[in-house]
Structure formats: structure tokens, C-alpha cells
Amino acid sequence: MKRRCKKSPHPQLLLTMARKAIWARWIELEEIKPFDRWLKSQFKQSGNLSRHDKLTISKELFLAVKFAQAADYFETCFIANELVELVEWDKTWSLSSAKHIQNNEFWFWLTLLQGEEPKVTNGENKRLQWFKNQTGKINASLELWAVRFGIRPCWLPMLTQRAIASGWDDSQLKQFIQQQADSLPVYLRATATTNISQLYKDLNAQDILISKDGDVLSVDGGADVTRTSQFALGQFELQDLASQQIVQAVDVKPGMKVWDCCAGAGGKTLALADRLNNKGSVTSTDIHSYKLDELKKRAKRAEYFNIRTFVWSGDKALDLPNDVKRQNGFDRVLIDAPCTSAGTWRRNPDAKWRFSQQDSDEQIAIQQSILTNAQASVRKNGKLVYATCSWQIAENEAQVSWFLAKFADFRLESQTLLGGIEQASDTMFVAVFCKVN
């Protein structure tokens, strides 16, 4: 008698199992971690997944992070057969409440909430029809509209403040909320010596889904752009468009001495060095030495030789390098301040589940400490540029008012919200101060 061979699971089933297993581990974490980095560590432990498999799982899991509360809320309402009072329900909700993501119903909601009509079983068809019947009520209520696109109702007062400051009407506020559920392309920053049109042609020929709008290059899928020879040769860096616009606001010129206070891994430092054309210098500091180590590697690859790095905690004035001391300070100081990262939710949806009043208060105190200690290093007629990747008034315009009241030798040249409803990018803020005394 022949023995039957045991059939291997279908590849799609294996992907589903991997997705659920990874999510189950993340949802049980005591502290919400940056999801993209954590997910990479999980993939390293799953060596049998192809790049395509990882991309598929990543897309599904990022949807889970974006719409975790919305899926939980609408499933709760479907079971109750009514729209549960949302504001009170939200007060006790936490990400761990969404542990039922293991259920097929949850994945049904994720597909539906991203704007696709899912293939449905009989039970899911009832959910689909129920949700369609609620459309009018959802569109008429700002709270329901917000949660439908992954925004907690308790954040609406802060978002309303932003709308007032930016001059948005109600429909534009709803547009901004809706955009938080949309994905963003990857933007490329071509170096000063790179021919942008040629770079576009070269990358387009390598099955990379690249678009060109003037001098703005963006990638929305296809082959891995970081595995190209053009990236290895330092012809471009990955940098969000709003982040590139912050660098433009610093307004550096060859020969200047510039300080990037909170450099991180150095995206803006590299862009500043590129604009200096290896003339002058960029002093880059950060509280984390391992980030500066990454910056050094990136600078070497891009052949920037005018960058120096120091660890700086932000709790006291910088001990100026001798060449900067001789000219009584830096020509430009950029503070890309630590913040709540509210403006990056479209790329990093896990950041919104860390967003809280306590976190905001902590970041505001850190920002004021850095502003206080960095301003002393600006020379007369030099500029201090303050930036965040947040839309929150308390971290932006309110900090500008606080700074001007405290330091009378500075005047405000401009303050701008970048991204917002007008540009498909992260939402960032930049203020430019000039030291007049």
C-alpha cells in the first residue's frame, strides 16, 4: 500500500500565517516600537521569505497599524448594530484592544477601510452592507470621519487648532484627515553634480516606478532603488520632499559654517554639505553616537569631506570649534528638533499610537532646552532655523512665540507648514530667525 505524501500548505496560506504570527508578536509588546525597524528584525528571523513576500506582508501589516482602531470600532458597532458613542469609547481604547486582528473579520475591515471592496463571505457581506448604510452618518460627523481614517477623536481639538492656524475650512480639515490614511512615495534628492534628467532615465530603465515633476523625483514601487549603481555611487539620497524644503530654508552658501544640531543619521547634513560644495563646513551633532556613525558612512560614500561630528545632548551650549569661535558663531544653525512626529503618520503609522499629551509635553520641554542652548552659537546676522516633523501648534507656532519672547536679539523671518493638504509629503514645519544683535 502506497503512503500518501503530505501536501505542503499553499504559498498564500503560508504568507497569511506569517503575517498573523508577526502581528501577534507586535501587538503583545509592552511598549510600541517603531514598526518598520521592528518588522525588519522579524524578517531577519524568517530567512525563507522572498523580497516579494516581505513586501506583501509589510503592506498588509502597515494597513493593520493604520486602521487598528477603526477596524475595532466598526466591528464593535456592527455587533451592537448601532454606532457606539465614539468619544467615550475612545477614552478607554488602546492598541492592545485590537488583539482580535487574528480574526478574519478584522482583515475584512482593513481591506474595506483602505478603499477597496473586499471579496466577501455571507457573514462579511452583512458587514459590508451595514457599513454602506452608515456612510451618510460617517460623512456628517467629524468624529466618525476621523476614526474612519485612523485618527482618534481625542486628537480633533489639536487638529482644529491646526486648521485655524493654516486657514483651512471644514472640508480642507477633512481632506487632511483623509490623507493621513494614504501612502506616500519615496522621494529622491539628487546631488548637486547629478544630472536629474539622466538619473530619471537610468532608474526608469531598471524597472523602478519613478516619476519626475520638474526637478522632483519620486518612486512608488518596482525594483529596490537602493540596490542600483546610481545609489552606490552617491548620485542621490532618499529624503522626503518636505525635508528637502527645510534644507532649502536654511539657505546655505559655499564657505559658510553650519551646525546641524539634531542630525540623526544625517539626511539634512548631507544635503547641506552638498549645497556647500565642499567649501565651508557642517558640524553635525546628535545625542546618539551610533547615528553619527551611520552619518560618517553615508558622508564617505557621497564623498563629502567637510563634515565633522560630535555627540551633543542639548542640555548646555556647544563648545564651539576653533574656526567657528574665531568668527563668533555659526552662519547657520539648524534645529531639526525631536518631536512627536505627528507629521510622519502616513509613513510611520505606529507613531500615532505613541502620540499623547504626556509625550507632547516632554517633547516641548526638550525643544525649548535645545533652542535655548543652540541660539548662543549663532553669530550676528546669522540665522537659526527651527524645524519639526509635526503639524501640532504647540510644537511649532507656539514655540516660535515662546522663543521670540525669550530672546529679543532674534527676529522672525518666516514660519511655514510644509506638506499639509497641498503636497503629497510628510507634514513638517520650519521657522527662520535672524540674529540682529
ZITA-V629557 format. One line per field, one symbol per residue. ss: DSSP state (a for helix, b for strand, c for the rest). phi: phi as a letter, one per 30 degrees, with the letter a starting at -180 (. if undefined). A space follows every 10 residues. Layout:
ss->???
phi->???
This chain:
ss->cccccccccc aaaaaaaaaa aaaaaaaccc ccccaaaaaa aaaacccccc aaaaaaaaaa aaaaaaaaaa aaaaaaaaaa cccccaaaaa acccaaaaaa aacaaaaaaa aaaccccccc caaaaaaaaa aaacaaaaaa caaaaaaacc ccaaaaaaaa aaaaaaccca aaaaaaaaac cccccbbbbb cccccaaaaa aaaacccbbb bbbccbbbbb bbccaaacaa aacccbbbcc aaaaaaaaaa ccccccbbbb ccccccaaaa aaaaaacccc bbbbbbccaa aaaaaaaaaa aaccccbbbb bccccccccc caaaaacccb bbbbbbcccc caaaccccaa aaaaccaaaa aaaaaaaaaa aaaaaaabbb bbbbbbbbcc ccaaacaaaa aaaaaacccb bbbbbbbbcc cccccccbbb bbbbbcc
phi->.ddddddddd eddddddded dddedddcdd bdceddddde dddddcdddd ededdddeed ddddddcedd dddddddddd iaddeddddd dcdbeddcdd eddddddddd ddddjcdddb dddddddddd dddceddddd cdddedddci cdedcdeddd eddddciddd dddddddddd cddbdccccd ddccddddde dddddcicdc bbbicccbbb kiddddcddd dddidabdae dddddddedd hdbejdcbbc dcdhdjeded ddddddhici acccbadcdd ddddeddddd ddiccccbbb dbdicadddd eeddddcikd dbbccddead iddcddcbdd dddcdadddd ddddddeddd edddddccde idbcccbbcb cdedcbeddd dddddcbddc bdcabbdcih ccbdaecbbb bcccdcb
